[in-house]
Amino acid sequence: MPALAGDLPSFVPEALPPDPVDLFLSWFEQAVDAGVPEPHAVTLATAGADGAPSSRVVVLKDVREGAFEFATDRRSRKARDLDVNPRGALSFYWQPQGRQVRVAGPVRALDAVLSAQDYLARSPASRAAALATCPGERLGSATELAEAIERARERVDAEPGLVLPEWVVYSLVPDEVELWQGSPTRAHVRVLYRRDGQGWTHRLEWP
Ligand SMILES: Cc1cc2nc3c(=O)[nH]c(=O)nc-3n(C[C@H](O)[C@H](O)[C@H](O)COP(=O)(O)O)c2cc1C
């Protein structure tokens, strides 16, 4: 099957901004404008105490003060990984543009107030699903899940201010960001930024 097919934008790595998050945000806007489906869906990799990596898709909730925020249940595998090894790596792939962005760095949990705000901003359906779930535990059947969500939905509707205490917003502060523009000629452009004190250095890398 072909990869990196289609009409990819050209990216000339000149006049690069000093801060890679500015370039990320400009690429993100371009992805939205280009109609990339769900450009905020991002793969998050973590590793536990045994060093074994695992990855899954999460939603990028915000980019605030240069940090990338996502939210999850503190009982989940990724959260348990982050407890013992507080580093993560995010990778975005925006297929219609042939663009990949990798972001890596230390991750910390934000406070309960911000996490509660994030939980309450979710739709009633997602609040109910989060309330119903028991991450990492064996589920008996699909019916058990449907019934648990139904009961949780009744609670959410009856108590709209109810917050799931296990809900946590995590903030990844990048120390490395790579922006990658695919090319049909395979002369892909890779720009790697590394944190350097208060600022950043960047260089091109061989693809
Ligand atoms: C598009 C998409 C968005 C998702 N967003 C989230 C999210 O924001 N937070 C979350 O905890 N799980 C999200 N999930 C589910 C996760 O991929 C994963 O199944 C779940 O969090 C359990 O992961 P873990 O056991 O590795 O911790 C999303 C899945 C998809 C496909």
The ligand as an ORCA input file, in Angstrom:
! r2SCAN-3c Opt
* xyz 0 1
  C      -9.438      8.915     19.438
  C      -9.229      8.392     20.837
  C      -9.186      9.290     21.883
  C      -8.977      8.844     23.191
  N      -8.858      9.761     24.192
  C      -8.555      9.346     25.433
  C      -8.288     10.310     26.451
  O      -8.264     11.533     26.227
  N      -8.008      9.835     27.696
  C      -7.978      8.493     27.974
  O      -7.721      8.143     29.127
  N      -8.211      7.567     27.035
  C      -8.499      7.965     25.760
  N      -8.700      7.025     24.769
  C      -8.647      5.582     25.137
  C      -7.174      5.154     25.230
  O      -6.624      5.000     23.937
  C      -6.959      3.873     26.044
  O      -7.705      2.826     25.490
  C      -7.337      4.007     27.522
  O      -7.030      5.286     28.030
  C      -6.623      2.940     28.355
  O      -5.238      3.078     28.158
  P      -4.111      2.433     29.120
  O      -4.688      1.172     29.667
  O      -2.933      2.179     28.234
  O      -3.805      3.437     30.184
  C      -8.878      7.445     23.457
  C      -8.916      6.551     22.384
  C      -9.079      7.018     21.098
  C      -9.066      6.021     19.951
*
